[in-house]
Amino acid sequence: MASGGGEWGDARLYPSVSRATGSASMFVCGHPNAIVFLVAAMTLLTIDDFKPLSVTCELRYKNAFLIYDRTGQVLRDLSETFTDIAVSAAAPQQTAFQAEEGTFTLEIGVCRFTTSRFDRGAENFAKHCKAFFDSVASRLQIDVFTRIGLRFIARMDFKSLEESRAALASMSLANLRPTKRFNSSDSPTEILLRWEDDAIGALFRLRAESNDLKVSAPPELRDHVPNIDKKIIGLTLDIDYYTVASVEREQWDSQEWVLQKLRIIRKEADGILQGGK
């Protein structure tokens, strides 16, 4: 593990106030050099300063036409591990199952498991992936995966879009001199980096953004459930780690692979966030 970080699922992954934003908040309010202090506070930024939003493991394969006959068998397999699992959407070529642990999607050429719940060490996430993928590969008789991907999305909240953009600029990930370009902002508001060879690829995306969250309660509940209307401002970290070469099913252990790749994501993300170490 990289220095400065706890394990996946550690309480430090869900801080009520992150180290970076916590330090900055002492200076931002009303101080003329707010952004200067914010930039200084970002120097110790690690992946632990981001709150995980979702993690997805996805398998791709050549069209498996047995899906038309055996989707129900996959559901029966999953019900042995996920007792509250239920079909949330169904079509001949695509079915989604929902359980407390997350969402399972089965399509003719791809399947994926997505969760927003991290356990300590990600052991449960890896076990859930194994239960799903073993069933799909067996029932649909899949021998080769054309792509295996692991995607991690997290966010660090800020009080303003200006602060989140300053935090992104402070990392100097684009190695560009700050100046107005394309008649727009002085610094990029999104950084996207990709590494790829014949076997493995990775996409690293960091974006300063502001999104509107609006949720309206149904009419019969409006007297009891308040509507939600707020802005979510922050840095969104999005990492996609994937195979380029095909992988034989017999050579792949989903549980071991997921845990190993999460450790790599953590190590490499910390290095990039701390200035390309």
DARA-V476661 format. One record per pair of residues at least 12 apart in sequence whose ideal C-beta (glycine too) atoms are under 10 Angstrom apart, sorted by the first residue. I is the first residue (numbers start at 1). GAP is how many residues later the second one is. Records with the same first field share a line. If there is no record, write none. Layout:
I->GAP, GAP
//
This chain:
1->262, 265, 266, 269
2->44, 45, 46, 261, 264, 265, 266, 267, 268, 269, 271, 272, 275
3->43, 264, 267, 271, 274
4->15, 40, 41, 42, 43, 44, 45, 266, 270
5->41, 42, 43, 44, 261, 262, 264, 265
6->40, 41, 42, 114, 260
7->41, 111, 113, 114, 115, 116, 255, 256, 259
8->39, 40, 44, 47, 110, 111, 112, 113, 114, 115, 117, 118, 144, 251, 254, 255, 257, 258
9->43, 108, 109, 110, 111, 112, 113, 114, 115, 116
10->38, 108, 110, 111
11->37, 109
12->34, 36, 37
13->34, 35, 36, 37, 38, 39, 105, 107, 141
14->34, 37, 38, 104
15->33, 34, 35, 36, 141
16->35
17->140
18->23, 27, 28, 30, 31, 32, 33, 138, 139, 140, 216
19->22, 23, 25, 26, 27, 29, 30, 137
20->18, 20, 21, 22, 23, 24, 25, 26, 29, 30, 136, 138, 147, 150, 215, 253
21->17, 20, 21, 28, 135, 136, 137, 138, 142, 143, 146, 213, 214
22->19, 27
23->14, 15, 17, 18, 19, 20, 21
24->13, 14, 15, 16, 17, 18, 134, 135, 139, 142, 143
25->12, 13, 16, 133, 134, 138
26->15
27->13, 14
28->13, 130, 131, 132, 134, 135
29->130
34->125, 126, 128, 129, 132
35->127, 128, 130, 131, 132, 134, 135
36->130, 134
38->120, 124, 125, 126, 128, 129, 132
39->124, 127, 128, 130, 131, 132
40->130
41->126, 129
42->114, 124, 125, 126, 127, 128, 129, 193, 231, 232
43->127, 128, 231, 232
44->229, 230
45->111, 122, 125, 126, 190, 225, 227, 228, 229, 230
46->220, 223, 224, 225, 227, 228
47->105, 107, 109, 190, 192, 218, 219, 220, 221, 222, 223, 225, 226
48->106, 108, 218, 221, 222
49->105, 107, 118, 186, 188, 224
50->102, 103, 104, 105, 106, 107, 156, 184, 185, 186, 187, 219, 223
51->103, 104, 105, 106, 183, 186
52->63, 64, 65, 66, 100, 101, 102, 103, 185
53->63, 99, 100, 101, 102, 183, 184, 185
54->48, 49, 60, 61, 62, 63, 64, 97, 98, 99, 100, 184
55->47, 58, 59, 60, 61, 62, 63, 67, 70, 74, 95, 96, 97, 98, 99, 184, 203, 207, 210
56->46, 47, 49, 56, 57, 58, 59, 73, 93, 94, 95, 96, 97, 184
57->54, 55, 56, 57, 58, 68, 69, 71, 72, 73, 75, 76, 91, 92, 93, 94, 197, 200, 201, 204, 205
58->47, 52, 53, 54, 55, 56, 71, 75, 87, 89, 90, 91, 92, 93, 182, 184
59->50, 51, 52, 53, 54, 70, 73, 74, 77, 78, 83, 86, 87, 88, 89, 90, 184, 188, 190, 193, 195
60->47, 49, 50, 51, 52, 85, 86, 87, 88, 89, 182, 183, 186
61->46, 47, 48, 49, 50, 75, 76, 79, 81, 82, 83, 84, 85, 86, 87, 185, 186, 188
62->46, 47, 80, 81, 82, 83, 84, 184
63->30, 44, 45, 46, 47, 77
64->42, 43, 44, 45, 46, 47, 72, 73, 75, 76, 77, 78
65->28, 43, 75, 76
66->42, 73, 74, 75, 76
67->25, 26, 27, 28, 39, 40, 41, 42, 44, 69, 72, 73
68->24, 25, 40
69->70, 71
70->36, 65, 66, 68, 69, 70, 71
71->16, 19, 21, 22, 23, 24, 26, 35, 65, 68, 69
72->15, 23, 67
73->62, 65, 66, 67
74->21, 23, 30, 32, 37, 58, 61, 62, 64, 65, 66
75->12, 20, 22, 29, 31, 60, 64
76->59, 63
77->54, 55, 57, 58, 59, 61, 62
78->19, 21, 26, 28, 50, 53, 54, 57, 58
79->18, 20
80->51, 55
81->18, 20, 46, 47, 49, 50, 51, 54
82->15, 16, 17, 18, 19, 20, 22, 46, 49, 50
83->16, 17
84->14, 15, 16, 17
85->12, 13, 14, 15, 16, 19
86->12, 13
88->15, 16, 17
89->14, 16
91->16
92->16
93->13, 14, 15, 16
94->12, 13, 14, 15, 16, 17
95->12, 16
96->16, 18
97->16, 35
99->14, 16, 29
100->15, 17
101->12, 14, 16, 18, 23, 24, 26, 27, 30, 31
102->12, 13, 14, 15, 23, 26, 27, 30
103->12, 13
104->24, 25, 27, 28, 29, 31, 32
105->27
106->26, 29, 30, 33, 34
108->32
109->37
110->26, 35, 36, 37, 39
111->21, 22, 24, 25, 26, 29, 31, 34
112->17, 20, 21, 37, 39
113->12, 15, 16, 17, 18, 19, 20, 23, 141, 145
114->37, 39
115->13, 14
116->37
118->34, 144
121->138, 141, 142
122->136, 137, 140, 141, 144
123->132, 135, 136
125->130, 133, 134, 137
126->127, 128, 129, 130, 131, 132, 133, 134, 135, 136
127->127, 128, 131, 132
128->126, 127, 130
129->21, 125, 126, 128, 129, 130
130->123, 124, 125, 126, 127, 128
131->123, 124
132->122
133->12, 15, 116, 119, 121, 122, 124, 125
134->115, 119, 120, 121
137->112, 113, 115, 117
138->111
141->108
142->107
143->105, 106, 107
144->102, 103, 104, 105, 106, 107, 108
145->98, 101, 102, 103, 104, 106, 107, 109
146->97, 98, 99, 100, 101
147->54, 95, 96, 97, 98, 99, 100
148->93, 94, 95, 96, 97, 98, 99, 104, 106, 109, 110, 113
149->52, 54, 91, 92, 93, 94, 112
150->52, 89, 90, 91, 92, 93, 107, 108, 110, 111, 112, 114, 115
151->52, 87, 88, 89, 90, 91, 114
152->85, 86, 87, 88, 89, 109, 110, 113, 114, 117
153->52, 83, 84, 85, 86, 87
154->80, 81, 82, 83, 84, 85, 115
155->52, 54, 56, 77, 78, 79, 80, 81, 82, 83
156->50, 78, 79, 80, 81
157->75, 76, 77, 78
158->50, 52, 74, 75, 76, 77
159->74, 75
160->50, 71, 73
161->28, 47, 48, 49, 70, 72, 73
162->46, 71
163->45, 70, 71, 72
164->25, 43, 44, 45, 46, 69, 70, 71, 72
165->20, 21, 22, 23, 24, 25, 42, 43, 44, 70
166->21, 42
167->39, 41, 67, 68
168->19, 20, 21, 22, 23, 38, 39, 40, 41, 67
169->16, 17, 18, 19, 20, 22, 39
170->17, 105
171->20, 35, 64, 101, 102, 103, 104, 105
172->15, 19, 103, 104
173->15, 18, 19, 20, 31, 33, 99, 100, 102, 103
174->13, 14, 16, 17, 18, 19
175->101
176->12
185->23
187->21
188->18, 19, 20
189->17, 18, 19, 20
190->15, 16, 17, 18, 19, 46, 48
191->13, 14, 15, 16, 17, 81
192->12, 13, 14, 15, 46
193->12, 13, 46, 79
194->46
195->46, 73
196->46, 48
197->47, 48
198->46, 47
199->44, 45, 46, 48
200->41, 42, 43, 44, 45, 61, 64
201->39, 40, 41, 42, 43, 44
202->37, 38, 39, 40, 59, 62, 63, 66, 67
203->35, 36, 37, 38, 39
204->33, 34, 35, 36, 37, 61, 64, 65, 68, 69
205->31, 32, 33, 34, 35
206->29, 30, 31, 32, 33, 63, 66, 67
207->27, 28, 29, 30, 31
208->25, 26, 27, 28
209->23, 24, 25, 26, 27
210->21, 22, 23, 24
211->19, 20, 21, 22, 23, 25
212->17, 18, 19, 20
213->15, 16, 17, 18, 19
214->13, 14, 15, 16
215->12, 13, 14, 15
216->12, 13
235->38
237->32, 35, 36
239->25, 26, 27, 29, 30, 33
240->25
241->20, 21, 23, 24, 27
242->19
243->14, 18
//
